[in-house]
Amino acid sequence: MKKVFALLAAAGGVSGQQGVSTIITQSMFETMCSHRSEGSCEGAFYTYDAFINAANNFPVFGTTGDEQTRRRELAAFFGQIRIAVC
């Protein structure tokens, strides 16, 4: 989980934009979820595009508050899914 927080803390966002993809890039997603395609992992179906599409269906997810607040919300989310899907 520390790795997730470190990645999100170091990543730069695009000022003025609020979408989740401005913080979670595809490269970052692939790094954080790199084991999801392994046979023992239940999250093999989970792709970056699926994540962005799902996030867009919940307009306030990762888009409310200042950038630090948004990063913390996304870090908490990824901390939880890493427990559930590798």
C-alpha positions in Angstrom: 0.0 0.0 0.0 2.9 2.4 0.6 3.9 2.0 -3.0 0.4 3.1 -4.1 0.6 6.2 -1.9 4.1 7.0 -3.2 3.1 6.7 -6.8 0.1 9.0 -6.3 2.0 11.5 -4.2 4.8 11.7 -6.9 2.5 11.9 -9.9 1.7 15.2 -11.4 -1.8 16.1 -12.4 -3.0 18.5 -15.1 -4.0 21.7 -13.4 -7.7 22.7 -13.9 -8.8 19.2 -14.9 -10.8 17.0 -12.6 -11.1 13.6 -14.3 -9.6 10.6 -12.6 -7.4 10.0 -15.6 -5.5 13.2 -14.9 -4.1 11.5 -11.7 -4.2 7.8 -12.6 -2.4 7.4 -15.9 -2.5 4.1 -17.8 1.2 3.6 -17.0 0.6 4.1 -13.3 -2.4 1.8 -13.4 -0.3 -0.9 -15.1 2.4 -0.5 -12.4 0.0 -0.7 -9.5 -2.0 -3.6 -10.9 0.9 -5.5 -12.5 0.0 -8.9 -11.1 -3.7 -8.9 -12.1 -3.1 -11.1 -15.1 -1.5 -13.9 -13.1 -3.4 -17.1 -12.9 -4.0 -16.9 -9.1 -5.3 -13.3 -9.3 -9.1 -12.7 -9.5 -8.7 -9.3 -11.1 -7.5 -10.3 -14.6 -10.6 -8.7 -16.2 -9.7 -5.3 -14.7 -8.3 -3.0 -17.3 -7.4 0.7 -17.3 -10.2 1.5 -19.7 -12.7 -0.4 -17.5 -11.5 1.6 -14.5 -11.8 4.9 -16.3 -15.3 4.0 -17.6 -16.4 3.0 -14.2 -15.0 6.1 -12.6 -16.8 8.2 -15.1 -20.1 6.7 -14.1 -19.5 8.1 -10.6 -18.8 11.8 -11.3 -17.7 12.7 -7.7 -15.3 9.7 -7.3 -11.8 11.1 -7.3 -13.0 14.5 -8.5 -14.0 16.4 -5.4 -11.8 18.7 -3.3 -8.3 19.9 -4.0 -5.7 17.7 -5.8 -4.3 16.3 -2.5 -7.7 15.2 -1.4 -8.4 13.6 -4.8 -5.1 11.7 -4.6 -5.9 10.4 -1.2 -9.3 9.2 -2.2 -7.8 7.3 -5.2 -4.9 5.9 -3.1 -7.5 4.6 -0.6 -9.4 3.0 -3.4 -6.4 1.3 -4.9 -5.2 0.3 -1.5 -8.5 -1.6 -1.1 -8.6 -3.2 -4.6 -5.0 -4.4 -4.2 -6.1 -6.4 -1.2 -9.1 -7.8 -3.2 -7.4 -8.4 -6.6 -3.7 -8.9 -5.9 
